[in-house]
């Protein structure tokens, strides 16, 4: 005969079995999950270490290739610009070491380069005082910011385009007044060489970049247009810097967009977006050589580039 005590013992047994089953089952399942997670973490860690090792090897290989290209470029550019007057104009803010590397290779090609002319921050013309100072230094008529900047750059382009006039018909050299007024800086050369530059019709290499202090203005595109108006073969290079700080890094080639994106300018000006790299310096030299024959190209790795480097004839 089944009584209440039997029911009570049966119920307790059922609940004990259920609880024990849940305890054992959850322990086994948890351990299985933990073991699987441990294996997956181990695999991810192994793959991460492999990728780090491969990346380190790739960086070493890239560094070795850059070093080889840097050392061999001097031989690749020999006599390509022998005796050719080349004006290098750079925007303040871009990497000075990259500009020096380009300058060294252009000189190794035999070009007559007096040094580097830097466009200083005052070209922004943030104050009425700077505007008046520019108008006086360049001896241009009074006008608004955009018109005065363009007029002054055209005077500078004319000065760098062709030989100075004989003493009997000497004109005022605008370079020194602009330098004294804080609009130009001159490095890596002698002022006497700059004063006598150029001995004959010149070519120009303009260097801008993603760190340029004048990027918010039309200064660099105005300079390019001024050079073209003075019939100066012009190459425009970007010194790229991937460091974007808290914001996303800039696009390679972004500093060249006003020229590459202009159908008329893109047909007259050669551009390169990797002037900070050894191959960019080599591209600058070959471009300066080829632009005298009307060969225009857009080189590098950014938007608007059509080839990585120009065809290099023997």
N, C-alpha and C positions, 0 to 999 in steps of 0.2 A: 504494500500500500504506500503510495507516494504522499508524503506530508509536506508541510511548509518548510521544515528544515532541509529536506532534499532539494526543494526549489531554490532556497537561499544559497545552499552550497553550489548548486549547478550554475546559478547566475554569477556568483563570485568567480567560479572557475572560468566561465566564458569571458568575463571582463579581464581576468588575469591573463588569459591566453591572448585576447585581443591586444592588450597593452604590451605584452611581451613581444607579440608579432610586430606591432608598430615600432617598438624600440629596436628590435633586431633589424627589421627592414630598413628603417631610416639610417641606422648606423652603417649598414652595408652599402646603401645607395650613396650616402654622404662620402664614404671612403672611395667608392668608384668615381664619383664626381671629382673629388680632390685629386685622385691619382691621374685622371684624365687631364685636369687643369695643369697639374705639375708637368705632364708630358708636353702639353701644348706650349706652356711657358718656356720649357727647355728648348723646344724646337724653334720658337720665335727668337729666343736669346742666341741660339746657334746661327740662325739665318742673319740676325742683326750683326753678329760678330763677323760673319762671312762678308756681308755688304760693307762693313767698315773697312775690312782688310782690302776688299776690291777697290773701294773708293780711294783708299790711301795709295794703292798701287797706281790707279789711274791718275791721281794728282801728281805722283812722282814722275810718271811717264809724260804728262802734259808739261810739267816743269822742265824736264829734260829736253822736250821738243822745243819749248819756248827758248831755252838757253841756246840750243843748236841754231834756231832760226835767228836769234839775236846776233850770234857770232858770225853766222854765214851771210847775213843780209848785207854787211859791208862789202863783201865780194860780189854779191848779186847786183849791187847798185853802182859799182865802179864806172865812172865816166859817163853815166847816164845824163848828168846835168852839168857837165864841165863848163865852167865859166858863165852859167846861166844865172842872172840876178833873180833871187827869190826872196820875197818879203814874207815873213811869218808873223801873222797878227793873231794874238790869242786873247780870249776873254778871261778876265780875272775871276777866280773861283775854281777853275778847272785844275787838275793835278799838274803842278809845275814839273814834277819828275817825268811825267809822260810827255810833256811839251819838250823837255830837254832831250829825251830819247829821240823824238822825231827830228829835232834840230840837228842832233849829232849825225843821224843817217842822211839827212839832206846834204849836210856838209861833206859827208863821206862820198856822196855821189858827185862831188866836185862843184856844187853850186856856190855862188857868191851870196852868202847870207850874212848881213851885218849883225844880226842878233834877233831878239824877239821883242816886238812891240806889243804891249799889253793894253787893252782897252779897260780903263779903270771904272769903278762904280759910279763916278760922277756923270757918266753918259746917261744915267737914268734921268738926270735933270729933275730931281725931286723938289728943288727949291728955285724960286725966281733968281736967287743969287747965282746958282750954277748955270742957269740959262744965259744970263748976261755975261758970265765969265766965258762961256763957250763962244758966244757971238763975238766977243772981243778977241779971244785967242785965235779964232779962225778967220776973223775979219769978214764976217757974213752979215747980211742985213738982219734987222730985228724981225722976229716972227714967233710963231708958237713953238711948242716943244718939238713936235714931229717934224715941222719944216726946218727948224734950226739944226736938229740932229742930222737930218739927211743932207742939208747943205754943207755942214762941217765935214761929214764923212766923204762927200764928193771932193772937197778940197784936199783931204788927206789922200784919197785914192789917186787924184791927179798928181800929187807930189810923189807918190811911190811908183807911178806907172812908167815914167820915162826919165831920162837923165836931167839933172838940173841945168838951167840955162847958163850960158857963159856969164862971167862976172859983169861984163859990160851991160848985160840985160838981165841981171840977177833979179829973181823974185824972192819974196819973203818966204823962208822955210817955215811951214806951219807946224812941223813936228815939235820943235823946241818950245814954241809958245804953248802948245797943247800939253806938253810934258810939264812945263812950269806951272800951268794952271791946274794940274792934277787929273787931266783926262787921259794921259798916256804915261806908261812906264816903259823903260827900256832895260833889258837884261841880256846877258850872255854875249856881249859884244862891246865894241868901242864906239863912242859917239862920233868920232871922226869918220869911221867907216860908214856910219848911218848918214852923216851929212853928205858924203860923196855918192851915196847909193841913189839910183842904180846907174851903172855905166852904160847900159843900153836897156831896151824894153824889158820890163820885168814880168815875172809870173808871181802869183800870190797864193799862199796857203793860209786859210783862215781856220782857226781851231776854236770851236765852241764845246759845249758839253752839258751833261745833265746837272752839274754843279755850278754852272755859270751864273754869275751875279746879275747878268743883264737879260736873263731868260724871260722876264716879265715885260720886256720892251721889244721894240722892233730893231734894235741896234744892229744885230748881226745880219739880218736879212737886208737892212738898209746898206750895210757895208758891202755885202755881196753885190747888190744892185749898183752901187757906186763904182765898184771895180769893173763891172761889165760895161757901165757907161763910159769908163775910161779905157775900154778895150784891153783890159788886163785878163789873161787866161787865169781862171780862178778854180781852186780846189778847196772844198769845205770838209773839214773833218770833225768828228765828234769824239771827245774823250769821255767814255762811258764810266759811270760809277753805279754799281748795283745797290749800294747801301741806301736804303730808303728810310732809315730811322723807324719811328713808330708806324709810318704809313707803308704802303706796298712799294717795292722798288720801281723806279721809272722804267719805261720801255726803252730798250736799245733802239736808237735811231730817232727818239722823240725830239731831240734838239735839232734834227735835220728836217723835220716835217714841213716847216715853212718853205723850204727849197724843194724837197722831194715831192711835196704835194702841189707845187705850182707847175703847171704844164710848160710854161715858158722857161722858167728858171731851170727846171729839170733837164732841159735840152741844152743848156749852156754851161752848167756847173757840174763838175764831178764831185761826188760825195763819198765819204767812207765813215762808218759808224764804230770803228774799232781802233781809233788812234792810240789808245792806251796799251794795245797789244803789239808784240813784235811784228806780226803780219800787217797790222795797220800802218806802222811806220814805213814798211816796205811798199805797201799800197800807195801811200802818200807820194813817195819818190817816183814810182812808175807812173802815177797819175799826172804828176807835174811834167814828166817827160812827154807823155802821150797827148796831153791837152793842147800842146802847141800845134799838133797836127789836127786838132778838132775832134779827137776821140774822147767822148764823154761816157762815163759809167757811174754806177751806183753800187758800192761794194760794202761788204760786211755781213752781218748776221741779223740785223734788225728789219723792221717793216720798211719796205721801199727799196731794200737792196735786191739787186738782180743777180749778182755774182759775189762769191766770197772774196776773191782777189782778181785783179785785172790780168789778162793774158800777158805773160812776161816774155818778150822776145829775147833771143840770145844776143 
